[in-house]
Amino acid sequence: MQAKYTRLVVDDRGESHFEDKVTELKDGFSAPGIKSTISTAPFQVTDGSFWIGAPSTWVDDTPHTAPRRMILVTTQGEYEITTSTGMIRRFPVGSVVVVEDTSGAGHSFKVIGSEDVMIFGVGLAPI
């Protein structure tokens, strides 16, 4: 079993871009009282969690860097991110993005559609 996610990173020239990543899960996790096991994999060391909300009317797509390294999980709505190199990706409900472009040219963020966007964020320690 695999978990798929996208990384938003900055390269050595200061340009942001996407990387598609896959993590292999292994059997062996079980809850008390459950006879079957499920699959898990370690991911990232975390540093707090938070919510991010953007109304459907939000239109500021000014390029910016991320305020910190973080994992973003879309729980409502849909948005798109444009990298400094012009690549555009949409992130609907269920998308997982590891944001790491805390320096360089940054990226822009735009709400897509008529629904407000709600994101569950998990802070990551600086590298």
N, C-alpha and C positions, 0 to 999 in steps of 0.2 A: 504494500500500500504506500502511496506517495502523497505528500502535501505539496501543493504548488503555490508559489507566491511571486510577487514582482519586487525587485529592489530598484530604488531610485537613488543613483549614486553620482558622484562627481569624479571625473577622470583627472589625470595629472595636468591637463590643459585648463582645468576649471570649468569644463562643460558638463552639464548634467545629462544622464541617459538612463534607460531602463535595462535591467537584466532579468531574464526569466530564470527562476531557481526552482529546484525540486529537492525535497528532503525525504529520505527513505524512513519509513516507520517500521518498528520491529514489534512482534508480539511479545506479550509478557506483562502487561498492566492489567490489574484486576481490582475491583472494589470489594470491600468486605461483604461476604455472603454471596458473591457471584462466582459461579464455577468456571465460566468462560473467561478468556482474556481478550483484551483489545490491543490495538497497536498504538505505540507512542514513539516520540523522538524528542530529545532535548533540542531547544531552539536558541534562545537568546537570554542573557542575564538581564532582568528587567529592573526598572527604577520608577515605580509608581504607575498609575493609570488615570485616565481622564476622558471626558467626552468633548467632542468638537461638533458644533452645529452650524450649518450655513443655510439661511433661508433660500427658497427657490428664486427669490428676487435678487440675490447677491450677484453683482456683476464685476467686481474688482478683480481682474486677471493680471495684475501687475506682477512681473517677474520678481521672485524673492528666493532666498535660501530658507531651509528649514530651521526653526529655532532650536532644534535638538534632534538627535537620532530618535526614531520612534517607529512603532508598528501601528499601522492604521487598518482597522477592520470596518468596512462599510456595513452599517446596519439598516440604513434607510436612504432612499434616493440614489442618485447617480451623479458622478462628477468626472471631469477629465483633467488630466495633467499634461501640460506641454513642457518638454525639456528645452533647455537652451539651444539644443541642436535642431529643434523643430519637430521632434517625434511627439505624437499625441496618442494617449491611451485613455480609454474610458474604464471607470471602476464602478460597477454596479453593486448591489447588495451581495454580500458574501466575499467581496474582493479583499485580499490581504496585500498591503504594500509596506515594505520596510524602507522608510525614508532616511537617507543618509547624506543628502547633499546640503551639508551645513556650511559650505563655503563655495566659492566659485560664482558662476553666472546665475545659478538657481533655476527655478521652474515657475510656471504659472498654474493656477487652479481655477476651474470654471464649473459652476453648477449646470447640469444638463437636465432638461425636463422641468416639470411643474411641481415636483415634490421636494420638500426641504431635505437637505442632506444631514444625516446623523452618522458620526464616526466614533467608534470606541478606540481610544488610543492607549498605547502602552509605551512608557518612556524606556529608552535604552541608555546604558552608560556610555559616556564618550569613549572613543577609541584612542 
